[in-house]
Amino acid sequence: MSGKKKILIIENDPSSKKLQTSLLERAGYEIIVADSAEAGIALAKEKLPDLITMDYQLPGMNGELALKILRADERTKNIPIVFVTASVMEEEKKRFASYHCKVIPKPINTRVFVQEIEGVLNAPRK
């Protein structure tokens, strides 16, 4: 078994998925990818990643509903979730903060993206 931390990327936009994967693999993380919230939830329960990045606008179920499902499951409730999304207004940012989720706006800043992810990974858990 590898000592690499696992990050699950739930993203349906191919260019965003490719960019996140590339940046995080280069930083030494093992990457798991899902194209929909439903597939991401199943993978999260199976693979138990160290962190999940997720778009808010996904085909089918949106990111907020996926977050609620993940938080309701004993196996996935403590996995940190970072929303990487272009569609977040101030009220949504406040709502995500109430779930203890970081929001990274798209387009992502490639110079600080990995540091932002590592900040969440290394933050003390409640």
C-alpha positions in Angstrom: 0.0 0.0 0.0 1.3 3.4 -0.9 1.9 6.1 1.7 0.5 8.8 -0.7 -2.5 10.7 0.4 -5.6 10.1 -1.8 -7.6 12.9 -3.2 -11.0 12.3 -4.9 -11.8 14.9 -7.6 -15.5 15.1 -8.4 -15.7 17.2 -11.5 -17.4 16.9 -14.9 -15.5 19.6 -16.8 -12.6 17.8 -18.6 -10.2 20.8 -18.5 -10.7 21.5 -14.8 -10.4 17.8 -14.0 -7.2 17.6 -16.0 -5.7 20.7 -14.4 -6.5 19.6 -10.8 -5.2 16.1 -11.5 -2.0 17.3 -13.0 -1.3 19.8 -10.2 -2.0 17.4 -7.4 -0.2 14.4 -9.0 2.8 16.5 -9.5 2.6 17.4 -5.7 2.7 13.6 -4.9 -0.9 12.8 -4.3 -2.8 9.7 -5.5 -5.8 10.9 -7.5 -9.2 9.3 -7.9 -11.7 10.9 -10.4 -15.4 10.9 -10.7 -17.6 12.7 -13.3 -20.7 13.0 -11.2 -21.8 13.4 -7.6 -23.3 9.9 -7.6 -20.1 8.3 -8.8 -18.1 10.4 -6.4 -20.2 9.4 -3.4 -19.7 5.7 -4.3 -16.0 6.1 -4.7 -15.7 8.1 -1.5 -17.4 5.2 0.4 -15.2 2.6 -1.3 -11.8 4.3 -1.4 -12.1 6.6 1.7 -9.9 9.4 0.3 -8.0 11.9 2.6 -9.8 14.8 0.9 -12.4 15.5 -1.8 -12.5 18.4 -4.2 -15.9 18.8 -5.8 -17.6 21.2 -8.2 -20.9 22.6 -7.1 -22.6 22.4 -10.6 -22.6 18.7 -11.5 -24.8 16.7 -13.8 -27.7 15.2 -11.9 -27.1 15.8 -8.2 -25.5 19.1 -7.2 -22.5 19.4 -4.9 -24.5 20.6 -1.9 -26.7 17.5 -1.9 -23.6 15.3 -2.4 -22.0 17.0 0.6 -25.0 16.3 2.8 -25.0 12.6 1.8 -21.3 12.3 2.5 -21.7 14.1 5.9 -24.6 11.8 6.8 -22.5 8.6 6.3 -20.3 7.4 9.2 -17.5 6.4 6.8 -17.2 9.7 5.0 -18.5 12.3 7.4 -15.0 13.5 8.5 -13.4 13.7 5.0 -12.5 17.3 4.3 -14.4 18.7 1.2 -13.2 21.6 -0.9 -15.6 23.1 -3.4 -13.8 24.1 -6.6 -16.4 26.0 -8.4 -17.2 29.1 -10.6 -20.8 29.3 -9.3 -20.5 30.4 -5.8 -22.2 33.6 -4.5 -21.6 35.1 -1.1 -24.7 33.4 0.4 -23.4 30.0 -0.8 -20.0 30.7 0.6 -21.5 31.2 4.0 -23.6 28.1 3.6 -20.5 26.0 2.7 -18.6 27.5 5.6 -21.4 26.2 7.9 -20.4 22.7 6.6 -16.8 23.5 7.3 -15.9 23.4 3.6 -13.4 25.6 1.9 -14.3 27.2 -1.4 -11.7 27.7 -4.2 -13.1 29.8 -7.1 -12.6 28.8 -10.7 -10.6 29.5 -12.7 -8.2 28.1 -10.1 -5.0 29.9 -9.3 -2.4 27.3 -10.3 0.3 29.1 -8.2 -1.6 28.5 -4.9 -4.0 25.7 -5.5 -1.8 22.9 -4.1 -1.0 25.0 -1.0 -4.7 25.7 -0.5 -5.4 21.9 -0.7 -2.5 21.1 1.7 -3.8 23.7 4.1 -7.1 21.9 4.3 -5.4 18.5 4.5 -3.1 19.6 7.4 -5.7 21.5 9.3 -6.7 20.1 12.7 -9.8 18.0 12.6 -12.7 18.5 15.0 
